[in-house]
Amino acid sequence: MDSSSGKGDNPHHKVQYENFPQADPQPANPPPEEMESGPEENINRKGEEQVAADGMFPDEESLVPDDSDARWMGFGRPIKERPNAVMPVKRDATEYNMNHKKRGTAIILVHDRFDSDLKPRDCARHDTDIIKNALTCLSFHVEESWNLTRSGLYRKLNEVSCRDHQDSDCLVIVFMSHGGVDHFNKEYLCTKDGRFDTTELWKSFTADKCPSLAGKPKLFFIQACRGMRTDKGVRMKHPKGLGVQTDSYSKPDYVIPLHADMLIMWASYPGMYAFKSNNNGISGSVFIHFLAKVFSEDGRSADLPTLLLRVTREVATLYESYHPVNKDLDQNKQIPYIVSTLMRKVYFPVKT
């Protein structure tokens, strides 16, 4: 939905937005969310492989069953045999080990044509090229997959999960397509022939399902709309009267949660559009533009949280949509959204 040409000097960006199927209206009384659940008795047991040599854990006789905020009887399962994985970094390290033989693989999953009446994503080639170049500069081995079906996407994710990543620092997955929320307000992403639950992107990479990536960062970047709402922003004004380290293998062993060491970054806040633009140096998706720009400029010198803070800040402050024909889509703001279970800092040093 581009506006007419000749507006390049307008302070606002000319924009089109990611289109997706109209969400069904939400029911008046949506079903309640499931409560957190966990075993009633989740007792930390002392063992040679789980207890630090410095005696930081108490004797088993002094332990009491852990409680949870779930219903009285939880739905957990007893541990029969905990899966093992090679320790890539010591327990108390503040940085991930980024000194493996390889940086790792970056999988770009691109969708620009659809079997349904979804609008083609003509910016997909440009977006892919700039993010591929940025990730290559950070020493990633980049693979592209275009217009996968839902079953093809599942096969691809499972195949990547089954690879041996032992010599790799981390994994990156970039997904670009349409998206939205259904009538239960549940988020989905679109493949060539349908749609799928967004959580499917990372389900195959938990520490039990992909042990060669256990204890290593797994980074997911999602360019897609997350709903149909827009953000007009708030004008910030000056108050009156004011002017303008190296990690190594180390004992003891330790246990990490299955969903540790992940970061998911969406192009926009939940429920909001993700915009595209052809103004002010942007020639495609706004989020991918700034993500590639920051990775290319500062990827070698700053840690990942600092890089992503800059991406968030620049999307939020340097971009405003320009769509004079549709006032609902004109002069809107966008801000990326991050969910993270990373436990350490991530750097991308030069591979020697």
C-alpha positions in Angstrom: 0.0 0.0 0.0 2.5 2.6 -1.2 1.5 6.2 -1.5 2.3 8.2 -4.6 5.9 9.1 -5.4 7.5 12.5 -4.9 7.3 12.5 -1.1 10.9 11.7 -0.4 11.4 15.0 1.4 8.4 14.5 3.6 9.5 14.1 7.3 7.3 11.0 7.4 8.1 7.7 5.7 6.0 6.3 2.9 4.9 2.9 4.0 3.1 -0.3 3.3 2.3 -2.8 5.9 2.5 -6.6 6.2 -1.0 -7.9 5.2 -2.5 -11.0 6.8 -5.9 -12.7 7.0 -8.5 -10.7 8.9 -8.6 -12.0 12.4 -12.0 -13.2 13.7 -13.6 -11.0 16.3 -12.6 -12.0 19.9 -15.4 -13.8 21.9 -17.0 -11.8 24.6 -15.6 -14.2 27.2 -12.5 -15.8 25.9 -11.4 -19.1 27.6 -9.1 -18.6 30.6 -5.4 -19.2 30.1 -4.0 -22.4 31.5 -2.3 -22.0 34.8 1.3 -22.8 35.3 1.7 -26.3 36.5 4.5 -28.3 38.1 5.1 -31.3 40.3 3.9 -31.0 43.8 7.1 -32.4 45.0 10.1 -31.1 43.1 12.9 -32.1 45.5 16.5 -31.1 44.8 18.4 -34.3 45.3 22.0 -34.3 46.3 24.3 -36.3 44.0 27.9 -36.3 42.8 27.0 -34.9 39.4 24.7 -32.2 40.7 26.1 -30.8 43.9 28.9 -28.3 43.9 32.1 -29.3 45.7 32.0 -26.1 47.8 28.9 -27.5 49.6 26.6 -24.7 48.5 23.6 -27.1 48.6 22.2 -28.3 52.0 22.1 -31.9 53.1 19.2 -33.9 51.7 17.8 -34.3 55.2 17.2 -30.5 55.5 15.4 -30.2 52.1 11.6 -29.8 52.0 9.3 -30.2 48.9 9.2 -27.1 46.6 5.8 -25.5 46.1 4.5 -23.7 43.0 1.7 -21.3 42.0 -0.2 -24.0 40.1 -3.2 -26.0 41.3 -2.7 -28.2 44.4 -1.8 -31.3 42.3 0.6 -30.5 39.5 1.1 -32.3 36.2 4.9 -32.7 36.1 6.8 -35.9 35.7 9.4 -37.6 37.9 13.0 -37.6 36.5 13.8 -41.1 35.2 17.0 -40.1 33.5 18.1 -36.6 32.9 19.6 -36.0 29.4 23.3 -35.0 29.3 25.0 -32.4 27.1 28.6 -31.2 26.8 29.3 -28.2 29.0 30.3 -25.3 26.7 31.0 -22.8 29.5 31.4 -22.9 33.2 28.4 -22.4 35.4 29.2 -18.9 36.7 30.6 -17.5 33.4 29.3 -14.1 32.5 29.9 -14.5 28.7 29.0 -17.3 26.3 31.8 -19.3 24.8 32.1 -17.8 21.3 35.5 -19.4 20.5 34.4 -22.6 19.0 35.7 -23.7 15.6 32.7 -22.2 13.8 30.4 -19.3 14.6 27.4 -21.4 13.6 24.5 -21.5 11.1 22.0 -18.7 10.4 18.8 -20.0 8.8 16.8 -17.5 6.9 13.2 -18.7 6.3 11.6 -16.3 3.7 8.1 -16.2 2.4 7.1 -13.8 -0.4 4.4 -15.8 -2.3 1.3 -17.5 -0.8 -1.3 -20.0 -2.0 -4.1 -17.9 -0.4 -5.1 -14.3 -1.1 -2.3 -12.9 1.1 -0.5 -10.0 -0.5 3.0 -10.9 -2.0 5.9 -9.6 0.0 7.9 -7.8 -2.7 10.5 -6.6 -0.3 11.6 -10.1 0.7 14.6 -10.3 -1.7 16.0 -7.0 -0.5 15.5 -7.9 3.2 17.1 -11.3 2.7 20.1 -9.8 1.0 20.9 -7.2 3.7 20.4 -9.5 6.7 22.4 -12.3 4.9 25.3 -9.8 4.3 25.2 -8.6 8.0 25.2 -12.2 9.4 28.0 -13.3 7.0 30.1 -10.4 8.3 29.6 -11.9 11.8 31.1 -15.2 10.5 27.8 -17.1 10.3 27.2 -19.7 7.6 23.9 -18.5 6.1 21.3 -20.7 4.5 18.1 -19.5 2.7 14.9 -21.4 2.4 12.1 -19.8 0.4 8.3 -20.3 0.5 8.2 -23.5 2.5 4.9 -25.2 3.2 4.0 -25.8 6.8 5.1 -29.4 6.6 8.3 -28.3 4.8 9.0 -25.8 7.5 8.6 -28.4 10.3 11.0 -30.7 8.4 13.5 -28.0 8.0 13.5 -27.0 11.7 13.7 -30.7 12.7 16.6 -31.3 10.3 18.5 -28.3 11.7 17.8 -29.5 15.2 19.3 -32.9 14.5 22.5 -31.5 13.1 25.7 -31.7 15.2 26.4 -28.1 16.4 29.2 -29.2 18.8 31.8 -27.0 17.0 29.5 -24.0 16.7 29.1 -21.0 19.0 25.4 -20.5 18.5 22.4 -20.6 16.1 20.4 -17.8 14.4 17.0 -18.2 12.8 15.4 -15.3 10.8 11.8 -15.8 9.8 10.1 -13.4 7.4 6.4 -13.6 6.4 2.9 -12.5 7.3 1.5 -13.0 10.7 -1.4 -12.2 13.0 -3.6 -13.4 15.8 -6.6 -15.7 15.7 -10.0 -15.2 17.4 -8.6 -16.6 20.6 -5.9 -14.0 20.5 -3.2 -16.6 19.8 -0.4 -15.6 17.6 0.5 -17.3 14.3 2.9 -17.0 11.4 2.2 -17.8 7.7 3.8 -20.4 5.5 3.2 -20.7 1.7 0.1 -22.9 2.3 -1.2 -22.1 5.7 -0.2 -20.9 9.2 1.4 -22.2 12.4 1.8 -21.4 16.0 4.7 -19.1 16.5 6.2 -21.2 19.2 7.0 -24.0 16.7 10.0 -21.9 15.6 12.0 -22.7 18.7 10.3 -25.9 20.1 12.9 -28.1 18.3 15.9 -26.3 19.9 15.4 -26.8 23.6 18.3 -28.3 25.4 16.8 -31.8 25.5 15.9 -31.9 21.8 19.1 -30.3 20.5 21.8 -31.2 23.1 24.7 -30.0 20.9 23.3 -26.4 21.3 22.7 -26.8 25.1 24.3 -23.9 26.9 24.7 -21.9 23.7 22.7 -18.9 22.5 19.8 -19.6 20.1 18.6 -16.3 18.5 15.3 -15.9 16.7 14.4 -12.8 14.7 10.8 -12.5 13.4 9.6 -10.1 10.7 5.8 -10.3 10.6 2.8 -8.5 11.8 1.5 -9.5 15.2 -2.0 -8.0 15.0 -4.0 -5.1 13.5 -3.4 -2.4 16.0 -1.3 0.7 15.4 0.7 3.0 17.7 0.4 6.7 17.3 3.0 7.4 19.9 3.4 10.3 22.4 5.2 13.5 21.8 8.2 14.0 24.2 8.9 17.7 24.9 11.6 19.5 26.9 10.5 20.6 30.4 10.2 24.4 30.6 13.4 26.1 31.3 15.7 23.2 30.3 17.8 23.0 27.1 18.3 20.6 25.0 36.5 -12.5 29.3 37.4 -15.8 28.4 35.2 -18.8 29.4 36.6 -22.4 29.9 35.4 -25.8 30.8 35.1 -26.3 34.5 33.7 -28.6 37.2 31.4 -28.9 38.9 28.6 -30.0 36.5 25.4 -28.0 36.7 21.8 -28.3 35.4 20.1 -25.7 33.2 16.4 -25.3 32.3 15.3 -26.7 28.9 14.3 -23.3 27.7 17.4 -21.5 28.7 19.8 -19.6 26.4 17.1 -18.4 23.9 16.3 -14.9 22.6 13.3 -14.1 20.4 13.0 -10.6 18.9 9.9 -9.6 17.0 9.6 -6.7 14.6 6.8 -5.1 16.6 4.9 -5.1 19.9 2.2 -7.8 20.4 -0.9 -7.0 18.5 0.8 -4.4 16.3 1.6 -4.0 12.6 5.1 -4.4 11.3 5.7 -1.8 8.6 7.6 -1.6 5.4 9.0 1.6 3.8 10.6 3.0 0.7 11.9 6.3 2.2 14.9 7.6 4.0 17.2 4.8 2.9 14.8 2.0 3.8 13.8 -0.3 0.9 11.8 -3.0 2.7 10.9 -4.1 6.2 11.8 -1.4 8.8 12.9 -3.9 11.5 15.1 -5.9 9.1 16.7 -2.7 7.8 17.8 -1.5 11.3 18.8 -5.0 12.5 21.1 -5.5 9.5 22.4 -1.9 9.8 23.3 -2.3 13.5 24.8 -5.8 13.0 26.9 -4.5 10.1 28.1 -1.3 11.9 28.7 -2.5 15.5 28.4 -6.3 15.5 32.0 -6.8 16.2 32.4 -4.3 18.9 29.3 -4.5 21.2 27.5 -7.3 23.0 24.2 -8.5 21.8 21.9 -6.8 24.3 23.6 -3.5 23.4 23.2 -4.1 19.7 19.5 -5.0 20.1 18.9 -2.0 22.4 20.2 0.2 19.5 18.0 -1.6 17.0 15.0 -1.0 19.3 15.8 2.6 19.8 16.4 3.4 16.2 13.2 1.7 15.0 11.3 3.5 17.7 12.8 7.0 17.2 14.0 7.2 13.6 10.9 5.7 11.9 7.4 7.0 11.5 5.0 5.7 8.9 3.9 7.8 6.0 0.6 7.0 4.4 -1.4 10.1 3.6 -4.2 8.2 1.8 -5.0 6.1 4.9 -4.9 8.2 8.1 -5.2 5.1 10.3 -1.8 4.0 8.9 -0.2 7.4 8.7 2.2 8.7 11.3 2.4 5.5 13.3 5.3 4.3 15.4 6.8 0.8 15.7 8.9 -0.8 18.4 10.5 -4.3 18.4 9.8 -6.7 21.2 12.2 -9.1 22.9 11.7 -12.2 25.1 15.0 -13.6 26.4 16.2 -16.4 28.6 19.8 -15.7 27.8 22.0 -16.1 30.9 25.2 -14.5 29.7 26.5 -11.8 27.4 26.9 -12.6 23.7 29.8 -11.2 21.6 30.7 -11.9 18.0 34.5 -11.7 17.9 36.4 -12.2 14.7 37.1 -15.8 13.9 40.8 -16.5 13.4 
